[in-house]
Amino acid sequence: MENEIQQKLARYESFVNEGLRKDLKDTLDARDAIYDQISEYLKLAKDIEVIKDNGLKEMKTQVDLGSNFYVQAKIPDTKHIFVNVGFGFHAELTLDEALEFIKKKEVHLQKKAQVFTEKASQIRAHIKLVLEAMAEIMKLDRKPGPRSLNV
């Protein structure tokens, strides 16, 4: 009986550590990736506002080619901007169109992030439930059995 209880506890512990905690990490990583996208769109919106507020017709900037490798770039016309609209596609938009798109995209991404946040909360609740069940099993295992009375 004791060995059987220890095996069940080991299976529950394995389920928590290898299943639920991994799922929680994956869910939080996915949510963080969405927050990174939101941050990039908000930075772009801020840059567009700077261009509009200062009336810049052309500008020089640094462009990240990847792996934090930057090169100088000259933008001869700031009337239009290419925006990543998803799935590897970029659209040429006016500054006002880009700002409108960014607002809508941010709302969409916030909803996706909320779904991952709720899923992470559910996984945390499952982890807590299993750990509490394990604690109860260990308590029951330690309690002495019924005593026989010699009358």
C-alpha positions as CSV (number, residue, x, y, z in Angstrom):
1,M,0.0,0.0,0.0
2,E,2.8,2.4,0.9
3,N,4.7,1.7,-2.3
4,E,1.5,2.2,-4.3
5,I,1.0,5.6,-2.8
6,Q,4.6,6.6,-3.5
7,Q,4.2,5.5,-7.1
8,K,1.1,7.6,-7.5
9,L,2.8,10.6,-5.9
10,A,5.7,10.2,-8.3
11,R,3.3,10.1,-11.3
12,Y,1.5,13.3,-10.1
13,E,4.9,15.0,-9.5
14,S,6.0,14.0,-13.0
15,F,2.7,15.3,-14.5
16,V,3.2,18.6,-12.8
17,N,6.9,19.0,-13.7
18,E,6.9,17.6,-17.2
19,G,3.4,18.4,-18.3
20,L,1.9,21.4,-16.6
21,R,5.0,23.4,-15.9
22,K,6.1,23.0,-19.6
23,D,2.7,24.0,-20.8
24,L,2.8,27.0,-18.5
25,K,6.2,28.1,-19.8
26,D,5.1,27.6,-23.5
27,T,2.0,29.7,-22.8
28,L,3.9,32.5,-21.1
29,D,6.5,32.5,-23.9
30,A,3.8,32.8,-26.5
31,R,2.2,35.7,-24.6
32,D,5.6,37.4,-24.3
33,A,6.1,37.1,-28.0
34,I,2.8,38.9,-28.6
35,Y,3.8,41.6,-26.1
36,D,7.1,42.0,-28.1
37,Q,5.0,42.5,-31.3
38,I,2.9,45.1,-29.6
39,S,6.0,46.9,-28.4
40,E,7.4,47.0,-31.9
41,Y,4.1,48.4,-33.3
42,L,4.0,51.0,-30.6
43,K,7.6,52.1,-31.4
44,L,6.6,52.4,-35.0
45,A,3.6,54.5,-34.1
46,K,5.8,56.8,-32.0
47,D,8.3,57.2,-34.9
48,I,5.4,58.0,-37.3
49,E,4.2,60.7,-34.9
50,V,7.7,62.2,-34.8
51,I,7.8,62.3,-38.6
52,K,4.3,63.9,-38.7
53,D,4.9,66.4,-35.9
54,N,8.2,67.6,-37.3
55,G,7.0,67.7,-40.9
56,L,9.9,65.6,-42.1
57,K,9.9,65.1,-45.9
58,E,13.1,63.0,-45.8
59,M,15.3,61.6,-43.1
60,K,18.3,59.5,-42.2
61,T,18.0,56.6,-39.8
62,Q,19.6,53.3,-38.8
63,V,18.1,50.1,-40.0
64,D,18.5,46.7,-38.2
65,L,19.4,44.1,-40.8
66,G,19.2,41.4,-38.2
67,S,21.2,40.2,-35.3
68,N,21.6,43.8,-34.2
69,F,23.6,44.7,-37.3
70,Y,22.7,48.3,-38.1
71,V,23.3,50.3,-41.3
72,Q,22.6,53.9,-42.1
73,A,19.7,54.5,-44.5
74,K,18.3,57.6,-46.2
75,I,14.6,57.8,-46.6
76,P,14.0,60.2,-49.5
77,D,10.2,60.4,-49.1
78,T,8.3,59.9,-45.9
79,K,4.8,60.1,-47.3
80,H,4.5,56.3,-47.3
81,I,5.8,53.6,-45.1
82,F,5.9,49.8,-45.4
83,V,4.2,48.1,-42.5
84,N,4.4,44.4,-41.6
85,V,0.7,43.4,-41.7
86,G,1.3,39.7,-40.8
87,F,2.1,36.4,-42.4
88,G,5.3,37.9,-43.9
89,F,3.4,40.5,-45.9
90,H,4.2,44.2,-45.9
91,A,1.8,46.9,-47.1
92,E,2.7,50.4,-48.3
93,L,0.6,52.8,-46.3
94,T,0.4,56.5,-45.8
95,L,1.4,57.7,-42.3
96,D,-2.3,58.1,-41.3
97,E,-3.2,54.7,-42.7
98,A,-0.3,53.2,-40.8
99,L,-1.4,54.7,-37.5
100,E,-4.9,53.5,-38.0
101,F,-3.6,50.0,-38.8
102,I,-1.4,50.0,-35.8
103,K,-4.3,50.9,-33.5
104,K,-6.4,48.0,-34.9
105,K,-3.4,45.6,-34.8
106,E,-2.7,46.5,-31.1
107,V,-6.3,45.8,-30.1
108,H,-6.1,42.4,-31.9
109,L,-2.8,41.5,-30.3
110,Q,-4.0,42.5,-26.9
111,K,-7.0,40.1,-27.2
112,K,-4.6,37.3,-28.2
113,A,-2.4,38.1,-25.3
114,Q,-5.4,38.0,-23.0
115,V,-6.3,34.5,-24.2
116,F,-2.8,33.3,-23.3
117,T,-3.0,35.1,-19.9
118,E,-6.2,33.3,-19.1
119,K,-4.8,30.0,-20.2
120,A,-1.7,30.5,-18.0
121,S,-4.0,31.2,-15.1
122,Q,-5.9,28.0,-15.7
123,I,-2.6,26.0,-15.9
124,R,-1.4,27.6,-12.6
125,A,-4.7,26.6,-11.0
126,H,-4.3,23.0,-12.2
127,I,-0.7,23.0,-10.8
128,K,-2.0,24.3,-7.4
129,L,-4.8,21.7,-7.4
130,V,-2.5,18.8,-8.1
131,L,0.0,20.0,-5.5
132,E,-2.7,20.3,-2.9
133,A,-4.0,16.8,-3.7
134,M,-0.5,15.5,-3.3
135,A,-0.2,17.2,0.1
136,E,-3.5,15.6,1.1
137,I,-2.4,12.2,0.1
138,M,0.8,12.6,2.1
139,K,-1.2,13.7,5.1
140,L,-3.5,10.7,4.8
141,D,-0.4,8.4,4.4
142,R,1.1,9.7,7.7
143,K,-2.1,9.2,9.8
144,P,-2.0,6.1,11.9
145,G,-4.6,3.5,11.0
146,P,-7.5,2.5,13.3
147,R,-6.3,1.1,16.6
148,S,-7.7,-2.1,17.9
149,L,-9.0,-2.0,21.4
150,N,-8.5,-5.0,23.6
151,V,-11.5,-5.4,25.7
